[in-house]
Structure formats: structure tokens, C-alpha cells
Amino acid sequence: ETANGAFPVESVATMAAITRNAELVNNYYATSSFIRDFTPKPFTTTESVASSAVKVALDCNAVLCVVLTADGKSARYVSKYKPSVPVLVVTPDVDVARSTACQFGQYAHVMSGFERMPSGVLGDNGMTFKQGSTMSTAIEAARARGLVPAAGGVAVLVAESGEKGGQRLSVSFQYIPAA
């Protein structure tokens, strides 16, 4: 209702500035720790990896968290722990990309580069990533959207990959060079 009236553009710009300023005083470490402390244990493997990725992003002062996901589950868990950096969700599924709009700090990027694995290898969807070029393409997409500072920095990668007997999640780092 505040954006109605004679100056809607200025009203929205003011609300955006207020939100940006409010985010500066958020203690992401305390928030993440609180959520982790009060989440029932034991965690699933997916939730454990996601919460660890957020902690790593906080500890190493990362500039971006990239989640490679076919179904969006690991990305939802990452957002649950309120990372201090944008979360770029890379997926081949348009519906998964659409669902990121209602998740904390998520930005979707739909891309191919997935290959179908034998049935039962990776969850129900049977997809895995070709990680070599996927990460560099994801970083370029993040840079184009203004999610990565010009000076570069460290990105935390949360990736799903197929492994006989089920799904394997991993957390790794990649340095993003200056633009």
C-alpha cells in the first residue's frame, strides 16, 4: 500500500534502500547457528551438507554459493540456514527454477549440461551434472546478474552427483577471479 500514490517508483526505491540497510546489520552467523541448534537431530545427509556449506561460506567470507541441483532439495536446505551470500541455483528444470523465487536469497539459472544416469543411481530423477564447464558457466551467469563483486572472491559449491547406491553431495570451493 505504501507504493501506491503519485510516486510509486520513488516509494519502491526507498523500500529497497531500507531493506538493503537492514540486511547490513543481520548477524548471519548467529541466525544460522540458532536454526541449526533448534533443528531436530539427526539431520539427513542433504541437510547436514547444506548447513555445513552455509557455515563454510560464513567462515571463509565467500561471495557466492552455487548449488547444482536437479530437484531443488539441496538448495532449499541451503536457504533454510540463511547464508550471507546469494545462492545461485543451477538446474535443468524450469519448475525448480521457478520455485526459487520464494526461497531466501536464491537466484535461478536454468542450463543444460546434465546427463541421465541409470535408474536409481541419483534419487528419483536420475540426473547428474557434468561439473567441469557447469561451474564456470554458473559463475558467468552470476557475474552477469551482478551477484559477484568485480574484485572476485571465493565461491562455495554444493553439488549433487550420481554414485552407485544413491546420491552423493559434496561441498567444494572455487576462486572467482576479478572481472
VMD Tcl script that draws the C-alpha trace (Angstrom):
set ca {
  {0.00 0.00 0.00}
  {2.99 2.34 0.52}
  {3.94 2.10 -3.16}
  {0.55 3.43 -4.26}
  {0.05 7.08 -4.99}
  {1.75 9.74 -7.05}
  {5.34 8.45 -6.58}
  {5.38 4.63 -6.82}
  {8.89 4.38 -8.31}
  {10.41 6.52 -5.58}
  {8.48 4.59 -2.92}
  {9.80 1.24 -4.16}
  {13.36 2.63 -4.41}
  {13.11 3.86 -0.80}
  {11.78 0.49 0.40}
  {14.65 -1.29 -1.40}
  {17.21 1.03 0.23}
  {15.69 0.39 3.66}
  {15.85 -3.37 3.08}
  {19.50 -3.19 1.95}
  {20.42 -1.19 5.05}
  {18.53 -3.58 7.34}
  {20.39 -6.56 5.85}
  {23.73 -4.95 6.76}
  {23.08 -5.39 10.48}
  {21.88 -9.00 10.25}
  {24.13 -11.41 12.18}
  {24.05 -14.33 9.74}
  {26.35 -16.45 11.88}
  {24.05 -16.22 14.90}
  {20.95 -16.80 12.78}
  {22.42 -19.87 11.11}
  {23.66 -21.26 14.42}
  {20.27 -20.71 16.04}
  {18.44 -22.53 13.24}
  {20.95 -25.39 13.35}
  {20.73 -25.70 17.16}
  {16.94 -25.93 17.14}
  {16.54 -28.25 14.15}
  {15.68 -31.80 15.28}
  {18.56 -34.26 15.05}
  {19.74 -36.38 13.38}
  {19.97 -34.41 10.13}
  {19.52 -36.05 6.78}
  {22.71 -36.19 4.72}
  {21.37 -33.46 2.44}
  {20.57 -31.12 5.32}
  {23.91 -31.79 7.00}
  {25.86 -30.93 3.84}
  {23.73 -27.83 3.20}
  {24.12 -26.47 6.75}
  {27.86 -27.14 6.57}
  {28.09 -25.28 3.27}
  {26.46 -22.21 4.82}
  {28.85 -22.36 7.78}
  {31.81 -22.65 5.39}
  {30.52 -19.69 3.37}
  {30.34 -17.62 6.56}
  {33.75 -18.77 7.82}
  {35.66 -18.15 4.58}
  {33.86 -14.90 3.71}
  {32.58 -16.31 0.41}
  {30.91 -14.07 -2.15}
  {28.59 -16.67 -3.68}
  {27.09 -20.09 -3.02}
  {26.35 -22.17 -6.12}
  {24.01 -25.14 -5.75}
  {23.90 -27.64 -8.62}
  {20.60 -29.45 -8.22}
  {18.15 -31.41 -10.31}
  {15.23 -31.30 -7.87}
  {15.91 -28.18 -5.72}
  {16.01 -30.04 -2.40}
  {19.62 -29.20 -1.52}
  {19.04 -25.55 -2.50}
  {16.06 -25.32 -0.15}
  {18.18 -26.67 2.70}
  {20.96 -24.16 1.95}
  {18.46 -21.30 2.12}
  {17.00 -22.65 5.36}
  {20.26 -21.77 7.12}
  {20.20 -18.16 5.85}
  {23.56 -17.73 4.10}
  {25.03 -14.24 3.98}
  {25.71 -14.55 0.25}
  {23.48 -15.01 -2.80}
  {22.60 -18.62 -3.66}
  {22.72 -19.36 -7.38}
  {20.59 -22.43 -8.05}
  {21.71 -24.15 -11.25}
  {19.17 -26.65 -12.54}
  {17.90 -28.13 -15.81}
  {14.29 -27.97 -14.58}
  {12.25 -24.82 -15.26}
  {9.81 -25.68 -12.46}
  {12.65 -25.95 -9.94}
  {13.98 -22.60 -11.18}
  {10.54 -21.04 -10.78}
  {10.28 -22.28 -7.19}
  {13.45 -20.40 -6.18}
  {11.52 -17.12 -6.25}
  {10.02 -17.90 -2.83}
  {13.27 -19.10 -1.17}
  {15.63 -16.92 0.87}
  {18.45 -15.42 -1.23}
  {18.03 -17.75 -4.22}
  {18.55 -16.83 -7.86}
  {17.80 -19.41 -10.53}
  {19.82 -20.30 -13.59}
  {18.43 -22.91 -15.96}
  {21.04 -24.70 -18.01}
  {21.64 -27.93 -19.80}
  {24.79 -29.96 -19.15}
  {23.06 -32.72 -17.25}
  {23.15 -36.32 -18.22}
  {20.67 -39.05 -17.43}
  {22.04 -41.74 -15.13}
  {20.74 -45.31 -14.88}
  {17.54 -45.65 -12.88}
  {18.07 -45.47 -9.12}
  {21.59 -44.01 -9.29}
  {20.67 -40.48 -8.23}
  {17.44 -40.18 -6.31}
  {14.19 -40.41 -8.24}
  {15.18 -38.06 -11.03}
  {18.34 -39.92 -12.09}
  {20.24 -36.79 -13.17}
  {23.80 -35.72 -12.55}
  {25.94 -32.79 -13.65}
  {28.92 -32.51 -15.95}
  {30.71 -30.35 -13.40}
  {33.70 -29.19 -15.45}
  {32.10 -26.47 -17.53}
  {28.98 -26.15 -15.39}
  {30.70 -24.16 -12.64}
  {32.37 -21.70 -14.98}
  {29.07 -21.16 -16.81}
  {27.29 -20.66 -13.46}
  {29.85 -18.11 -12.31}
  {29.48 -16.17 -15.56}
  {25.70 -16.19 -15.11}
  {26.12 -14.90 -11.54}
  {28.52 -12.20 -12.72}
  {26.07 -11.11 -15.44}
  {23.33 -10.74 -12.79}
  {25.57 -8.66 -10.52}
  {25.77 -11.37 -7.84}
  {29.59 -11.48 -7.87}
  {31.66 -8.40 -6.98}
  {34.10 -7.15 -9.61}
  {37.02 -7.96 -7.28}
  {36.11 -11.66 -7.32}
  {36.35 -13.92 -4.29}
  {35.61 -17.44 -3.13}
  {32.52 -19.39 -4.20}
  {31.14 -22.33 -2.26}
  {29.80 -25.11 -4.46}
  {27.20 -27.62 -3.30}
  {26.84 -30.34 -5.91}
  {24.74 -33.42 -6.36}
  {26.33 -36.26 -8.27}
  {25.43 -39.84 -9.00}
  {27.16 -42.63 -7.23}
  {26.23 -46.28 -7.22}
  {23.88 -46.86 -4.32}
  {22.44 -43.35 -4.09}
  {23.05 -39.65 -4.14}
  {26.33 -38.04 -3.17}
  {26.56 -34.42 -2.13}
  {29.78 -32.51 -1.93}
  {30.96 -29.08 -0.81}
  {33.94 -27.51 -2.52}
  {35.48 -24.11 -3.22}
  {36.38 -22.26 -6.34}
  {38.16 -18.93 -6.59}
  {36.39 -16.42 -8.83}
  {38.95 -14.15 -10.47}
  {38.46 -10.40 -10.74}
  {36.43 -9.26 -13.74}
}
mol new
graphics top color blue
foreach p $ca { graphics top sphere $p radius 0.5 }
foreach p [lrange $ca 0 end-1] q [lrange $ca 1 end] { graphics top cylinder $p $q radius 0.2 }
display resetview
